[in-house]
């Protein structure tokens, strides 16, 4: 039944150049239309400012917005007159609430899933371009930053957060999975916190977004405009050009930008309490450990065995999430924790496309319809979610693997489109590598820039003497603070972060109460 009609598929493939030409024409038409105001572009000295301006949708990204940003960033990449990109929002309420998943579900329910596939292809390509961009990108993040908004900002070297910043990855509550490259980024957060945030959809706000590793600098909202003006005055006279004449920024400029942002930061109050207590962070680190637990089922079992109020509340929280999404998200994070950024986005794109095309059963359309599209309906049945499965134990592993696999030749028979069209669409979809931008940073498995606060892994290496210093003696908390303060240029937040980690992860050793031993 699934045998391919080769002649039909050959004809489909022959249409690709014409489709590309049509897409190019549509892009030009879109950029000249009134929707262009949803993203504004401004030149300020040598900086290029990209401002999201879709406040009625909390700056949710759509296909046109992604296309416009890509086109401008390609242009800026090749320009000798620009040396920095600044991304911000006209709305104080939201930086970007994510991708326009409501529109995607509407496309799918109207039998137009290829429009949803096109959106994700553009969005993930934009995320890749941001992740390897050859000039510094600074995101000024006020208000909501969720889903696609995280992808728009987290892959750049600088994320300036403030008291109104609200971060979350809520995809398991909409029948989806942590995408936009976050399946590459989330596993790198301290103490398996990324796995927890991804599965639960928990929200972090304000200073906590800095401590957790989303933000790189904390600047109060009322200073963002002043900061923007300061950034646009930065110059790099020695900015070099290669033999083709394309400009590329050097490492010194990134340091200069970080120092300029630091001028506007404030110290974290010593009495600030992180959202999760030390005991709760221990539970997260233990129960969401992908080395110890190979599946969501094992994570839930570990939480039950933990037995703490926090652990049991987490179990109850997971019960309200899409069971397919929980298993899909866990497996995606584990797989992409070791991938390159381009491979991670490619894996995400294939899975997202399969979900839009109903390659395998999933909850996306149902959760979006009932939780978002029908949320104002007075009829309770319109808002009652009917998931495919009510327990993670009932979700077949073959279903999850079918969505995760890069293979596209065995769709279920009742896909959104005819089988051959589904296969053709999945074979064609890809994350662009932007060959027209020859000076991009090479694809990588670890972020090339670390502009945030010290990570738990860094602090652990220092305490254990595994930091390359060949140190044989134990250190004190004061020495650790001094070391990282110097290493990070006396930045605000460093001492708080170091103490926050040391208080939870170390204990006095045999040489005295002031000397540290990693637990």
FISEZA-465637 format. One record per residue (C-alpha): residue in three letters; x, y, z. Coordinates in steps of 0.5 Angstrom, whole numbers. Last residue first. Example, Ala and Ser with C-alpha at 12.3 -4.5 7.8 and 13.67 -1.06 7.14 Angstrom:
{residu:SER px:27 py:-2 pz:14}
{residu:ALA px:25 py:-9 pz:16}
END
This chain:
{residu:UNK px:59 py:32 pz:95}
{residu:UNK px:65 py:37 pz:93}
{residu:UNK px:70 py:38 pz:98}
{residu:UNK px:71 py:45 pz:101}
{residu:UNK px:76 py:48 pz:106}
{residu:UNK px:73 py:53 pz:111}
{residu:UNK px:71 py:47 pz:116}
{residu:UNK px:78 py:44 pz:117}
{residu:UNK px:83 py:39 pz:113}
{residu:UNK px:78 py:33 pz:113}
{residu:UNK px:73 py:37 pz:108}
{residu:UNK px:67 py:42 pz:109}
{residu:UNK px:62 py:40 pz:105}
{residu:UNK px:60 py:42 pz:97}
{residu:UNK px:54 py:42 pz:93}
{residu:UNK px:49 py:46 pz:96}
{residu:UNK px:52 py:52 pz:99}
{residu:UNK px:58 py:52 pz:94}
{residu:UNK px:53 py:53 pz:88}
{residu:UNK px:49 py:59 pz:91}
{residu:UNK px:56 py:62 pz:93}
{residu:UNK px:59 py:62 pz:86}
{residu:UNK px:52 py:65 pz:83}
{residu:UNK px:52 py:70 pz:89}
{residu:UNK px:59 py:72 pz:88}
{residu:UNK px:58 py:72 pz:80}
{residu:UNK px:52 py:76 pz:80}
{residu:UNK px:55 py:83 pz:78}
{residu:UNK px:61 py:82 pz:74}
{residu:UNK px:68 py:83 pz:77}
{residu:UNK px:72 py:81 pz:71}
{residu:UNK px:69 py:74 pz:70}
{residu:UNK px:76 py:71 pz:72}
{residu:UNK px:77 py:75 pz:77}
{residu:UNK px:70 py:74 pz:81}
{residu:UNK px:71 py:67 pz:79}
{residu:UNK px:78 py:66 pz:83}
{residu:UNK px:76 py:71 pz:89}
{residu:UNK px:69 py:67 pz:90}
{residu:UNK px:73 py:60 pz:90}
{residu:UNK px:78 py:63 pz:95}
{residu:UNK px:73 py:65 pz:100}
{residu:UNK px:69 py:59 pz:99}
{residu:UNK px:76 py:55 pz:101}
{residu:UNK px:80 py:51 pz:97}
{residu:UNK px:84 py:44 pz:98}
{residu:UNK px:91 py:43 pz:95}
{residu:UNK px:94 py:40 pz:89}
{residu:UNK px:93 py:45 pz:84}
{residu:UNK px:95 py:43 pz:77}
{residu:UNK px:91 py:49 pz:75}
{residu:UNK px:88 py:46 pz:69}
{residu:UNK px:81 py:47 pz:72}
{residu:UNK px:81 py:40 pz:75}
{residu:UNK px:83 py:42 pz:82}
{residu:UNK px:76 py:39 pz:85}
{residu:UNK px:74 py:46 pz:87}
{residu:UNK px:75 py:49 pz:80}
{residu:UNK px:72 py:43 pz:76}
{residu:UNK px:66 py:44 pz:80}
{residu:UNK px:65 py:51 pz:79}
{residu:UNK px:66 py:50 pz:72}
{residu:UNK px:61 py:45 pz:72}
{residu:UNK px:56 py:49 pz:76}
{residu:UNK px:56 py:54 pz:71}
{residu:UNK px:60 py:61 pz:72}
{residu:UNK px:55 py:67 pz:70}
{residu:UNK px:53 py:69 pz:63}
{residu:UNK px:58 py:71 pz:57}
{residu:UNK px:60 py:64 pz:55}
{residu:UNK px:61 py:64 pz:47}
{residu:UNK px:63 py:58 pz:43}
{residu:UNK px:57 py:54 pz:45}
{residu:UNK px:59 py:47 pz:45}
{residu:UNK px:57 py:42 pz:39}
{residu:UNK px:59 py:46 pz:34}
{residu:UNK px:57 py:49 pz:26}
{residu:UNK px:63 py:53 pz:24}
{residu:UNK px:62 py:61 pz:26}
{residu:UNK px:59 py:64 pz:19}
{residu:UNK px:64 py:68 pz:15}
{residu:UNK px:61 py:65 pz:8}
{residu:UNK px:54 py:68 pz:9}
{residu:UNK px:51 py:66 pz:2}
{residu:UNK px:52 py:59 pz:4}
{residu:UNK px:46 py:60 pz:9}
{residu:UNK px:46 py:53 pz:12}
{residu:UNK px:39 py:52 pz:12}
{residu:UNK px:35 py:47 pz:16}
{residu:UNK px:31 py:42 pz:12}
{residu:UNK px:25 py:40 pz:9}
{residu:UNK px:25 py:36 pz:2}
{residu:UNK px:24 py:29 pz:5}
{residu:UNK px:19 py:31 pz:9}
{residu:UNK px:15 py:34 pz:4}
{residu:UNK px:16 py:28 pz:-1}
{residu:UNK px:14 py:23 pz:4}
{residu:UNK px:7 py:27 pz:6}
{residu:UNK px:6 py:28 pz:-1}
{residu:UNK px:7 py:20 pz:-3}
{residu:UNK px:2 py:19 pz:3}
{residu:UNK px:-4 py:23 pz:1}
{residu:UNK px:-4 py:29 pz:6}
{residu:UNK px:-6 py:30 pz:13}
{residu:UNK px:-4 py:22 pz:15}
{residu:UNK px:-9 py:17 pz:15}
{residu:UNK px:-5 py:11 pz:13}
{residu:UNK px:1 py:12 pz:18}
{residu:UNK px:7 py:15 pz:15}
{residu:UNK px:13 py:9 pz:13}
{residu:UNK px:18 py:13 pz:9}
{residu:UNK px:20 py:19 pz:12}
{residu:UNK px:26 py:17 pz:16}
{residu:UNK px:30 py:22 pz:20}
{residu:UNK px:27 py:18 pz:26}
{residu:UNK px:24 py:22 pz:32}
{residu:UNK px:17 py:21 pz:30}
{residu:UNK px:17 py:14 pz:29}
{residu:UNK px:21 py:13 pz:35}
{residu:UNK px:16 py:16 pz:39}
{residu:UNK px:10 py:11 pz:36}
{residu:UNK px:15 py:5 pz:37}
{residu:UNK px:16 py:7 pz:44}
{residu:UNK px:8 py:6 pz:45}
{residu:UNK px:5 py:11 pz:50}
{residu:UNK px:1 py:7 pz:55}
{residu:UNK px:6 py:8 pz:60}
{residu:UNK px:6 py:15 pz:59}
{residu:UNK px:-1 py:15 pz:62}
{residu:UNK px:-7 py:18 pz:59}
{residu:UNK px:-6 py:17 pz:52}
{residu:UNK px:-9 py:20 pz:45}
{residu:UNK px:-11 py:26 pz:49}
{residu:UNK px:-18 py:29 pz:50}
{residu:UNK px:-18 py:36 pz:52}
{residu:UNK px:-24 py:39 pz:55}
{residu:UNK px:-25 py:46 pz:52}
{residu:UNK px:-30 py:45 pz:47}
{residu:UNK px:-34 py:41 pz:52}
{residu:UNK px:-34 py:46 pz:57}
{residu:UNK px:-38 py:50 pz:53}
{residu:UNK px:-37 py:58 pz:54}
{residu:UNK px:-32 py:58 pz:49}
{residu:UNK px:-26 py:63 pz:51}
{residu:UNK px:-21 py:58 pz:51}
{residu:UNK px:-23 py:55 pz:45}
{residu:UNK px:-17 py:57 pz:40}
{residu:UNK px:-12 py:56 pz:46}
{residu:UNK px:-13 py:50 pz:51}
{residu:UNK px:-18 py:46 pz:47}
{residu:UNK px:-15 py:47 pz:40}
{residu:UNK px:-8 py:48 pz:41}
{residu:UNK px:-8 py:41 pz:45}
{residu:UNK px:-12 py:37 pz:40}
{residu:UNK px:-8 py:40 pz:34}
{residu:UNK px:-1 py:38 pz:38}
{residu:UNK px:-3 py:31 pz:41}
{residu:UNK px:0 py:26 pz:37}
{residu:UNK px:-1 py:20 pz:32}
{residu:UNK px:4 py:19 pz:27}
{residu:UNK px:6 py:22 pz:21}
{residu:UNK px:0 py:27 pz:22}
{residu:UNK px:3 py:32 pz:18}
{residu:UNK px:4 py:37 pz:23}
{residu:UNK px:7 py:32 pz:28}
{residu:UNK px:12 py:30 pz:22}
{residu:UNK px:14 py:37 pz:21}
{residu:UNK px:16 py:38 pz:28}
{residu:UNK px:20 py:31 pz:28}
{residu:UNK px:24 py:33 pz:22}
{residu:UNK px:25 py:40 pz:24}
{residu:UNK px:27 py:38 pz:31}
{residu:UNK px:32 py:33 pz:28}
{residu:UNK px:35 py:38 pz:24}
{residu:UNK px:35 py:43 pz:29}
{residu:UNK px:39 py:38 pz:33}
{residu:UNK px:44 py:37 pz:27}
{residu:UNK px:45 py:44 pz:26}
{residu:UNK px:47 py:45 pz:34}
{residu:UNK px:51 py:39 pz:34}
{residu:UNK px:49 py:33 pz:38}
{residu:UNK px:51 py:31 pz:44}
{residu:UNK px:45 py:34 pz:48}
{residu:UNK px:41 py:33 pz:42}
{residu:UNK px:39 py:25 pz:44}
{residu:UNK px:38 py:26 pz:51}
{residu:UNK px:33 py:32 pz:50}
{residu:UNK px:29 py:29 pz:44}
{residu:UNK px:28 py:23 pz:48}
{residu:UNK px:25 py:27 pz:54}
{residu:UNK px:21 py:31 pz:49}
{residu:UNK px:18 py:26 pz:46}
{residu:UNK px:16 py:22 pz:52}
{residu:UNK px:13 py:28 pz:55}
{residu:UNK px:10 py:30 pz:49}
{residu:UNK px:6 py:23 pz:48}
{residu:UNK px:4 py:24 pz:55}
{residu:UNK px:1 py:31 pz:54}
{residu:UNK px:2 py:34 pz:61}
{residu:UNK px:-3 py:34 pz:67}
{residu:UNK px:0 py:28 pz:70}
{residu:UNK px:7 py:32 pz:70}
{residu:UNK px:4 py:37 pz:75}
{residu:UNK px:2 py:31 pz:79}
{residu:UNK px:9 py:28 pz:79}
{residu:UNK px:12 py:35 pz:80}
{residu:UNK px:8 py:35 pz:87}
{residu:UNK px:10 py:29 pz:89}
{residu:UNK px:17 py:31 pz:88}
{residu:UNK px:16 py:38 pz:92}
{residu:UNK px:13 py:34 pz:97}
{residu:UNK px:18 py:29 pz:98}
{residu:UNK px:17 py:22 pz:96}
{residu:UNK px:24 py:21 pz:93}
{residu:UNK px:21 py:14 pz:91}
{residu:UNK px:15 py:18 pz:87}
{residu:UNK px:20 py:22 pz:84}
{residu:UNK px:25 py:16 pz:82}
{residu:UNK px:19 py:13 pz:79}
{residu:UNK px:17 py:19 pz:75}
{residu:UNK px:24 py:19 pz:72}
{residu:UNK px:24 py:12 pz:70}
{residu:UNK px:17 py:13 pz:66}
{residu:UNK px:20 py:19 pz:63}
{residu:UNK px:26 py:14 pz:60}
{residu:UNK px:33 py:12 pz:61}
{residu:UNK px:34 py:15 pz:68}
{residu:UNK px:41 py:15 pz:71}
{residu:UNK px:45 py:18 pz:66}
{residu:UNK px:39 py:22 pz:64}
{residu:UNK px:39 py:25 pz:71}
{residu:UNK px:32 py:28 pz:72}
{residu:UNK px:31 py:25 pz:79}
{residu:UNK px:38 py:26 pz:82}
{residu:UNK px:39 py:34 pz:79}
{residu:UNK px:31 py:35 pz:80}
{residu:UNK px:31 py:33 pz:87}
{residu:UNK px:38 py:36 pz:89}
{residu:UNK px:35 py:43 pz:86}
{residu:UNK px:29 py:42 pz:91}
{residu:UNK px:33 py:41 pz:97}
{residu:UNK px:37 py:47 pz:95}
{residu:UNK px:31 py:51 pz:95}
{residu:UNK px:28 py:52 pz:88}
{residu:UNK px:25 py:59 pz:86}
{residu:UNK px:32 py:62 pz:88}
{residu:UNK px:32 py:67 pz:94}
{residu:UNK px:35 py:73 pz:94}
{residu:UNK px:38 py:75 pz:101}
{residu:UNK px:45 py:77 pz:98}
{residu:UNK px:41 py:82 pz:93}
{residu:UNK px:44 py:81 pz:86}
{residu:UNK px:48 py:87 pz:84}
{residu:UNK px:46 py:91 pz:79}
{residu:UNK px:47 py:92 pz:71}
{residu:UNK px:48 py:98 pz:67}
{residu:UNK px:56 py:98 pz:66}
{residu:UNK px:56 py:91 pz:65}
{residu:UNK px:53 py:92 pz:58}
{residu:UNK px:59 py:96 pz:56}
{residu:UNK px:63 py:90 pz:59}
{residu:UNK px:60 py:85 pz:55}
{residu:UNK px:60 py:89 pz:49}
{residu:UNK px:68 py:90 pz:50}
{residu:UNK px:69 py:83 pz:51}
{residu:UNK px:65 py:81 pz:45}
{residu:UNK px:69 py:86 pz:41}
{residu:UNK px:75 py:83 pz:43}
{residu:UNK px:73 py:76 pz:40}
{residu:UNK px:73 py:79 pz:33}
{residu:UNK px:67 py:81 pz:29}
{residu:UNK px:67 py:79 pz:21}
{residu:UNK px:67 py:83 pz:15}
{residu:UNK px:66 py:81 pz:8}
{residu:UNK px:71 py:84 pz:3}
{residu:UNK px:73 py:77 pz:0}
{residu:UNK px:80 py:77 pz:2}
{residu:UNK px:78 py:78 pz:9}
{residu:UNK px:76 py:84 pz:13}
{residu:UNK px:78 py:86 pz:20}
{residu:UNK px:75 py:90 pz:25}
{residu:UNK px:81 py:94 pz:28}
{residu:UNK px:77 py:100 pz:29}
{residu:UNK px:71 py:97 pz:33}
{residu:UNK px:66 py:102 pz:35}
{residu:UNK px:61 py:102 pz:41}
{residu:UNK px:56 py:108 pz:40}
{residu:UNK px:50 py:103 pz:39}
{residu:UNK px:51 py:99 pz:45}
{residu:UNK px:51 py:106 pz:49}
{residu:UNK px:44 py:108 pz:46}
{residu:UNK px:41 py:101 pz:48}
{residu:UNK px:44 py:101 pz:55}
{residu:UNK px:40 py:108 pz:56}
{residu:UNK px:34 py:105 pz:53}
{residu:UNK px:35 py:98 pz:57}
{residu:UNK px:36 py:102 pz:64}
{residu:UNK px:28 py:103 pz:66}
{residu:UNK px:28 py:95 pz:65}
{residu:UNK px:33 py:93 pz:70}
{residu:UNK px:39 py:90 pz:67}
{residu:UNK px:41 py:83 pz:69}
{residu:UNK px:46 py:80 pz:64}
{residu:UNK px:47 py:73 pz:61}
{residu:UNK px:40 py:71 pz:62}
{residu:UNK px:38 py:64 pz:61}
{residu:UNK px:43 py:61 pz:65}
{residu:UNK px:39 py:59 pz:72}
{residu:UNK px:42 py:65 pz:76}
{residu:UNK px:40 py:70 pz:70}
{residu:UNK px:33 py:67 pz:69}
{residu:UNK px:32 py:67 pz:77}
{residu:UNK px:34 py:75 pz:77}
{residu:UNK px:27 py:76 pz:74}
{residu:UNK px:22 py:70 pz:72}
{residu:UNK px:23 py:63 pz:72}
{residu:UNK px:16 py:59 pz:69}
{residu:UNK px:15 py:51 pz:70}
{residu:UNK px:14 py:48 pz:63}
{residu:UNK px:14 py:41 pz:67}
{residu:UNK px:18 py:37 pz:62}
{residu:UNK px:22 py:42 pz:59}
{residu:UNK px:24 py:46 pz:66}
{residu:UNK px:26 py:39 pz:69}
{residu:UNK px:30 py:37 pz:63}
{residu:UNK px:34 py:44 pz:63}
{residu:UNK px:35 py:44 pz:71}
{residu:UNK px:39 py:37 pz:70}
{residu:UNK px:44 py:40 pz:75}
{residu:UNK px:46 py:46 pz:71}
{residu:UNK px:44 py:48 pz:64}
{residu:UNK px:47 py:44 pz:58}
{residu:UNK px:41 py:39 pz:57}
{residu:UNK px:37 py:46 pz:56}
{residu:UNK px:41 py:48 pz:50}
{residu:UNK px:41 py:43 pz:45}
{residu:UNK px:34 py:41 pz:46}
{residu:UNK px:33 py:49 pz:46}
{residu:UNK px:34 py:49 pz:39}
{residu:UNK px:28 py:52 pz:37}
{residu:UNK px:24 py:46 pz:40}
{residu:UNK px:22 py:43 pz:47}
{residu:UNK px:16 py:39 pz:45}
{residu:UNK px:9 py:39 pz:43}
{residu:UNK px:2 py:37 pz:45}
{residu:UNK px:1 py:44 pz:48}
{residu:UNK px:2 py:43 pz:55}
{residu:UNK px:9 py:39 pz:54}
{residu:UNK px:11 py:46 pz:50}
{residu:UNK px:11 py:50 pz:56}
{residu:UNK px:18 py:52 pz:55}
{residu:UNK px:18 py:58 pz:60}
{residu:UNK px:22 py:65 pz:62}
{residu:UNK px:18 py:71 pz:64}
{residu:UNK px:23 py:77 pz:64}
{residu:UNK px:20 py:83 pz:68}
{residu:UNK px:25 py:84 pz:73}
{residu:UNK px:30 py:85 pz:67}
{residu:UNK px:34 py:80 pz:62}
{residu:UNK px:40 py:82 pz:58}
{residu:UNK px:41 py:76 pz:53}
{residu:UNK px:48 py:76 pz:50}
{residu:UNK px:52 py:71 pz:46}
{residu:UNK px:46 py:69 pz:41}
{residu:UNK px:43 py:62 pz:41}
{residu:UNK px:38 py:64 pz:47}
{residu:UNK px:35 py:70 pz:44}
{residu:UNK px:30 py:67 pz:38}
{residu:UNK px:30 py:60 pz:41}
{residu:UNK px:27 py:63 pz:47}
{residu:UNK px:22 py:67 pz:43}
{residu:UNK px:20 py:61 pz:40}
{residu:UNK px:18 py:57 pz:46}
{residu:UNK px:17 py:63 pz:51}
{residu:UNK px:20 py:70 pz:53}
{residu:UNK px:15 py:74 pz:56}
{residu:UNK px:17 py:81 pz:59}
{residu:UNK px:23 py:85 pz:57}
{residu:UNK px:29 py:81 pz:54}
{residu:UNK px:34 py:86 pz:50}
{residu:UNK px:37 py:81 pz:46}
{residu:UNK px:45 py:82 pz:44}
{residu:UNK px:47 py:79 pz:37}
{residu:UNK px:55 py:79 pz:36}
{residu:UNK px:57 py:79 pz:29}
{residu:UNK px:59 py:72 pz:25}
{residu:UNK px:52 py:69 pz:26}
{residu:UNK px:53 py:61 pz:28}
{residu:UNK px:47 py:61 pz:33}
{residu:UNK px:43 py:66 pz:30}
{residu:UNK px:43 py:63 pz:23}
{residu:UNK px:41 py:57 pz:26}
{residu:UNK px:35 py:60 pz:30}
{residu:UNK px:33 py:63 pz:23}
{residu:UNK px:33 py:56 pz:20}
{residu:UNK px:29 py:53 pz:25}
{residu:UNK px:24 py:59 pz:24}
{residu:UNK px:24 py:58 pz:17}
{residu:UNK px:23 py:51 pz:17}
{residu:UNK px:18 py:51 pz:22}
{residu:UNK px:13 py:56 pz:18}
{residu:UNK px:14 py:52 pz:12}
{residu:UNK px:12 py:46 pz:16}
{residu:UNK px:6 py:50 pz:18}
{residu:UNK px:4 py:52 pz:11}
{residu:UNK px:5 py:45 pz:9}
{residu:UNK px:-1 py:43 pz:14}
{residu:UNK px:-6 py:46 pz:10}
{residu:UNK px:-12 py:41 pz:11}
{residu:UNK px:-16 py:46 pz:15}
{residu:UNK px:-15 py:43 pz:22}
{residu:UNK px:-7 py:43 pz:20}
{residu:UNK px:-7 py:51 pz:18}
{residu:UNK px:-11 py:52 pz:24}
{residu:UNK px:-6 py:49 pz:29}
{residu:UNK px:-1 py:52 pz:25}
{residu:UNK px:-4 py:59 pz:27}
{residu:UNK px:-5 py:57 pz:34}
{residu:UNK px:2 py:55 pz:34}
{residu:UNK px:5 py:62 pz:32}
{residu:UNK px:12 py:61 pz:35}
{residu:UNK px:14 py:64 pz:42}
{residu:UNK px:11 py:69 pz:47}
{residu:UNK px:17 py:74 pz:44}
{residu:UNK px:19 py:80 pz:48}
{residu:UNK px:13 py:81 pz:51}
{residu:UNK px:9 py:86 pz:56}
{residu:UNK px:14 py:91 pz:55}
{residu:UNK px:12 py:92 pz:48}
{residu:UNK px:16 py:95 pz:42}
{residu:UNK px:21 py:89 pz:43}
{residu:UNK px:28 py:88 pz:42}
{residu:UNK px:34 py:85 pz:38}
{residu:UNK px:40 py:88 pz:37}
{residu:UNK px:45 py:86 pz:32}
{residu:UNK px:53 py:89 pz:32}
{residu:UNK px:58 py:90 pz:27}
{residu:UNK px:55 py:94 pz:21}
{residu:UNK px:58 py:98 pz:16}
{residu:UNK px:62 py:92 pz:12}
{residu:UNK px:56 py:89 pz:11}
{residu:UNK px:56 py:81 pz:9}
{residu:UNK px:52 py:79 pz:15}
{residu:UNK px:48 py:85 pz:15}
{residu:UNK px:45 py:83 pz:9}
{residu:UNK px:44 py:76 pz:11}
{residu:UNK px:41 py:79 pz:18}
{residu:UNK px:36 py:83 pz:14}
{residu:UNK px:33 py:77 pz:10}
{residu:UNK px:33 py:72 pz:16}
{residu:UNK px:29 py:77 pz:20}
{residu:UNK px:24 py:78 pz:14}
{residu:UNK px:23 py:71 pz:13}
{residu:UNK px:22 py:70 pz:20}
{residu:UNK px:17 py:75 pz:21}
{residu:UNK px:13 py:72 pz:14}
{residu:UNK px:13 py:65 pz:17}
{residu:UNK px:10 py:67 pz:24}
{residu:UNK px:13 py:69 pz:31}
{residu:UNK px:9 py:71 pz:37}
{residu:UNK px:10 py:78 pz:39}
{residu:UNK px:5 py:78 pz:44}
{residu:UNK px:0 py:77 pz:39}
{residu:UNK px:-3 py:84 pz:40}
{residu:UNK px:4 py:86 pz:41}
{residu:UNK px:6 py:84 pz:34}
{residu:UNK px:12 py:89 pz:33}
{residu:UNK px:19 py:86 pz:34}
{residu:UNK px:25 py:90 pz:34}
{residu:UNK px:31 py:89 pz:30}
{residu:UNK px:36 py:94 pz:31}
{residu:UNK px:43 py:94 pz:27}
{residu:UNK px:49 py:97 pz:30}
{residu:UNK px:54 py:101 pz:26}
{residu:UNK px:51 py:108 pz:27}
{residu:UNK px:44 py:106 pz:29}
{residu:UNK px:40 py:103 pz:23}
{residu:UNK px:33 py:101 pz:24}
{residu:UNK px:29 py:95 pz:22}
{residu:UNK px:22 py:94 pz:25}
{residu:UNK px:18 py:87 pz:25}
{residu:UNK px:11 py:87 pz:25}
{residu:UNK px:11 py:93 pz:21}
{residu:UNK px:12 py:88 pz:15}
{residu:UNK px:5 py:86 pz:15}
{residu:UNK px:3 py:92 pz:11}
{residu:UNK px:6 py:89 pz:5}
{residu:UNK px:13 py:90 pz:1}
{residu:UNK px:16 py:84 pz:5}
{residu:UNK px:11 py:80 pz:4}
{residu:UNK px:11 py:81 pz:-4}
{residu:UNK px:19 py:80 pz:-4}
{residu:UNK px:18 py:74 pz:0}
{residu:UNK px:12 py:71 pz:-5}
{residu:UNK px:17 py:72 pz:-11}
{residu:UNK px:22 py:68 pz:-7}
{residu:UNK px:17 py:63 pz:-5}
{residu:UNK px:15 py:62 pz:-12}
{residu:UNK px:22 py:62 pz:-15}
{residu:UNK px:23 py:56 pz:-10}
{residu:UNK px:17 py:53 pz:-12}
{residu:UNK px:19 py:53 pz:-19}
{residu:UNK px:26 py:50 pz:-18}
{residu:UNK px:22 py:44 pz:-13}
{residu:UNK px:17 py:43 pz:-19}
{residu:UNK px:22 py:37 pz:-22}
{residu:UNK px:21 py:34 pz:-15}
{residu:UNK px:14 py:33 pz:-15}
{residu:UNK px:14 py:30 pz:-22}
{residu:UNK px:19 py:25 pz:-20}
{residu:UNK px:15 py:23 pz:-14}
{residu:UNK px:9 py:22 pz:-19}
{residu:UNK px:13 py:17 pz:-24}
{residu:UNK px:16 py:14 pz:-18}
{residu:UNK px:9 py:12 pz:-15}
{residu:UNK px:12 py:9 pz:-8}
{residu:UNK px:10 py:3 pz:-5}
{residu:UNK px:6 py:5 pz:1}
{residu:UNK px:0 py:0 pz:0}
END
